[in-house]
Amino acid sequence: MELYEMTSGEYTLSTDPKRIDIDVVYAYLHNEAYWSKGIPRDVVERSIQHSLCFGIYHGDTMVGFARVISDYATFAYLGDVFVLPEHRGKGLSKWLLEAITGHPDLQGLRRFYLVTRDAHGLYSRFGFRVVEDPGRHMERVTPAAVLYSQPGSEKGRAFVH
């Protein structure tokens, strides 16, 4: 897969996996993100290795991130989207979504999912909408607070019935 990179003002957006600052991603997901608080570092590292990742950089400093899990033919899932607080309000999340939805390898997908508690307005600008027929969709969820606090959960494999 070719690297995807663009610049806007003093920011650069890149899919180069070598540029990802795992310390920044881990710190945000582990300490700040409501969806993954307490996530172990090895789980973050594994998730990055198996995803198409988008980083936003101010110089060499990572200030935003998102990852897409996909078969690149029919399905994709967008997750772990964030812009660090000190860089919010500059249109970076919109730019990130433009880059993701415009990425050449993510075109022609039948379904592109995400889960959000509070950013419906942002995602709806890019064609995402509430699931039309939720009765057809099923999920298996173990909350992060449960998953990452169980003994032996360092691999992130625990499941609650």
C-alpha angles and dihedrals in degrees: 000000000000121000114256115211137163139163132221117180108308094344132088126199117203142169091203105131090204090065096056112114101214090189090061094044093046094047092051096043094042098043109022115023113094090212099055110023110159095017111161118246093238090057091052091049092049092048091053093048091055100043142069100249129201119200129189115209134193099202103315094332118103110229103163140028145179135167135206126206110201149149085219090229112064112353143038137171122204117209148155094035116172146145116201112253096246090058099045122112093045099096093257096131090052090048090049092051091047089053094047097046090043097047108125094227092054098057125112095024117156094212132020112181137189137164123222137168099196115004101078092125093057096046095044089062087065098049100270116135140173110283106276097213108023090175089074094052125080132182141187110214134181109184114239091237089059099036098050097040098055120103109259092018095120088108091052093236103121117119129197119208 
